[in-house]
Amino acid sequence: MILTHIVACSKNHVIGTQGDLPWHLPEDMKFFRDTTKGHVMIMGRKTFDSFKGKALPNRYHIVITRAPSNHTFQSSETSPVIFVNSLEEAMKKAGTLTAQWGEEVFIIGGGEIYRQSLPHANKLLVTLIQKEFEGDTYYPEIDEKVFSLTEKRDIALPIPFSFLTYLRRPV
């Protein structure tokens, strides 16, 4: 199993504010959609709640929670949703799904789930927005001794941002 973070964050590491994104970047949303389609996604309950009860199509959703979702949701064969109590339980379940849903499993947020799973991540797909934003949820610092930047693609509009790929350095 390849555990991959996929995240958009600002220069000051903001990833969210009041359960939403503080920016609108259609190209990043397309990247997220195309990259995660057909794969398992692990997320926290607040991230899942931000979908407003609609599971994302053609993805397996594993939601880490200590409390049930506030939303009713549609789970289907092509977009299953399960709830687990810990990151360890989520990773164990994801490992059993890779034959059907692909070897790469995506961590999609929020801040606490990113922080807890960073020591286990093999790859980081970071959309770095070259601007600071106000927010209440943050992505952790990337330790360049642990991860090396292997790809970078810069985009100028609507606000400057970069698609960055980091891979865990061999031990």
Secondary structure, 3 states (H helix, E strand, C coil): CEEEEEEEEECCCEEEECCECCCCCHHHHHHHHHHHCCCEEEEEHHHHHCCCCECCCCCEEEEECCCCCCCCCECCCCCCEEEECCHHHHHHHHHCCHHHHCCEEEECCCHHHHHHHHHHCCEEEEEEECCCCCCCEECCCCCCCCEEEEEEEEECCCCCEEEEEEEECCC
